[in-house]
Amino acid sequence: MPTLPWVTPNPARPDTHAFVMASRFEVRSLKDVPRFFLKSLSAWGQVRKAPGALGASLEARPFGKVFYTLSAWESRDALHTYARTDPHKSVMTGLRSTMRGSTFTFWEVPVDRLPIDWGDAKRRIEDQARADATGGRGAAH
């Protein structure tokens, strides 16, 4: 399972909080895996230069058709600006037809708790997926 390790594009200001996003994407078939992975690398390159990005990691489970992302931002606005900017915006729009499903979860942590632990992130993703499946908003973390 290839994992792109946590990178720190911008230093965090001491005694502040990071806005964290974790996501899980599942593609429809194994034939969609290479395209999704290659496209995700362009978004990965973008996050490494994005204003406000405090850290990011990507885990691919190609034979399971699943991809996880984990990122920390200086603010919700910094994350949203990244998401609305190309290449990320075009990549996500272009990959919609290959997606079986996706889950997103968000929380805040003190910056001294970066990098985020993958185990914690995946538990939060699972909690959010369960809440989404039952129509709930999910537990706030």
C-alpha positions as CSV (number, residue, x, y, z in Angstrom):
1,M,0.0,0.0,0.0
2,P,1.9,3.1,-1.2
3,T,1.8,6.0,1.2
4,L,3.1,9.4,0.4
5,P,4.6,10.5,3.7
6,W,3.5,13.6,5.6
7,V,5.0,16.8,4.1
8,T,5.0,20.2,5.7
9,P,4.7,22.8,3.0
10,N,4.4,25.8,5.3
11,P,5.4,26.2,9.0
12,A,2.6,26.5,11.5
13,R,2.4,29.6,13.7
14,P,3.0,28.5,17.3
15,D,0.1,28.3,19.7
16,T,-2.5,28.2,16.9
17,H,-4.9,25.5,15.6
18,A,-4.9,23.6,12.4
19,F,-8.0,22.8,10.4
20,V,-7.8,19.1,9.4
21,M,-9.5,17.3,6.6
22,A,-9.4,13.5,6.1
23,S,-11.0,11.8,3.1
24,R,-11.6,8.4,1.7
25,F,-12.3,7.8,-2.0
26,E,-13.4,4.5,-3.6
27,V,-13.3,4.1,-7.3
28,R,-15.7,1.9,-9.2
29,S,-13.3,-0.6,-10.7
30,L,-9.6,-1.6,-10.8
31,K,-9.3,-0.1,-14.3
32,D,-10.0,3.3,-12.7
33,V,-7.2,3.0,-10.2
34,P,-4.3,4.1,-12.4
35,R,-6.1,7.2,-13.6
36,F,-7.2,8.2,-10.1
37,F,-3.7,7.8,-8.7
38,L,-2.0,9.7,-11.5
39,K,-4.6,12.5,-11.3
40,S,-4.2,12.6,-7.5
41,L,-0.5,13.2,-7.9
42,S,-1.1,16.6,-9.6
43,A,-3.3,17.6,-6.7
44,W,-0.5,16.4,-4.4
45,G,2.0,18.6,-6.2
46,Q,-0.4,21.5,-5.7
47,V,-0.9,21.0,-2.0
48,R,2.9,21.0,-1.5
49,K,2.9,24.6,-2.7
50,A,-0.5,25.8,-1.5
51,P,-0.7,28.8,0.8
52,G,-1.9,27.8,4.2
53,A,-1.1,24.1,3.8
54,L,0.5,22.9,7.1
55,G,0.8,19.2,6.2
56,A,-0.5,16.4,4.0
57,S,-0.2,12.7,3.3
58,L,-1.8,10.3,0.9
59,E,-2.4,6.6,1.2
60,A,-3.3,4.4,-1.8
61,R,-4.7,0.9,-1.5
62,P,-4.9,0.2,-5.2
63,F,-6.2,-3.4,-5.0
64,G,-8.9,-2.3,-2.7
65,K,-9.7,0.6,-5.0
66,V,-9.4,3.0,-2.1
67,F,-7.5,6.2,-1.6
68,Y,-7.1,8.2,1.6
69,T,-6.0,11.8,2.0
70,L,-5.1,13.7,5.1
71,S,-4.2,17.4,5.3
72,A,-3.9,20.2,7.8
73,W,-4.5,23.8,7.0
74,E,-4.1,27.1,8.8
75,S,-7.8,27.8,8.2
76,R,-11.0,26.5,6.6
77,D,-10.6,29.2,4.0
78,A,-7.1,28.0,3.1
79,L,-8.5,24.5,2.4
80,H,-11.5,25.8,0.4
81,T,-9.2,28.1,-1.7
82,Y,-7.0,25.1,-2.5
83,A,-10.1,22.9,-3.4
84,R,-11.5,25.6,-5.7
85,T,-8.1,26.1,-7.5
86,D,-6.8,24.1,-10.5
87,P,-5.5,21.5,-10.8
88,H,-7.4,20.2,-7.8
89,K,-10.7,21.6,-9.0
90,S,-10.4,20.0,-12.5
91,V,-9.1,16.8,-11.1
92,M,-12.0,16.3,-8.8
93,T,-14.6,17.3,-11.4
94,G,-12.9,15.0,-14.0
95,L,-12.9,12.0,-11.7
96,R,-16.5,12.1,-10.5
97,S,-17.6,9.5,-13.0
98,T,-15.1,7.0,-11.7
99,M,-16.1,7.3,-8.1
100,R,-18.1,4.7,-6.2
101,G,-18.2,6.8,-3.0
102,S,-16.4,9.3,-0.8
103,T,-16.3,10.4,2.8
104,F,-14.9,13.6,4.2
105,T,-14.4,14.6,7.8
106,F,-13.1,17.8,9.4
107,W,-11.7,18.8,12.9
108,E,-9.3,21.1,14.5
109,V,-6.2,20.3,16.5
110,P,-3.5,22.4,18.2
111,V,-0.6,22.7,15.7
112,D,1.8,21.0,18.2
113,R,-0.2,17.8,17.5
114,L,0.9,17.8,13.8
115,P,1.5,15.5,12.0
116,I,-1.9,13.8,12.3
117,D,-1.9,10.1,13.1
118,W,-3.4,8.0,10.3
119,G,-5.1,5.7,12.8
120,D,-7.0,8.6,14.3
121,A,-7.9,9.9,10.9
122,K,-9.3,6.6,9.7
123,R,-11.4,6.2,12.8
124,R,-12.9,9.6,12.2
125,I,-13.5,8.7,8.5
126,E,-15.3,5.5,9.6
127,D,-17.4,7.4,12.2
128,Q,-18.3,10.0,9.5
129,A,-19.2,7.3,7.0
130,R,-21.5,5.6,9.5
131,A,-23.2,9.0,10.3
132,D,-23.6,9.7,6.6
133,A,-25.2,6.3,6.0
134,T,-27.7,6.9,8.8
135,G,-28.4,10.4,7.6
136,G,-26.8,12.0,10.7
137,R,-24.4,14.8,10.7
138,G,-21.7,12.8,12.5
139,A,-20.0,13.3,15.7
140,A,-18.0,16.5,16.2
141,H,-14.4,15.7,16.9
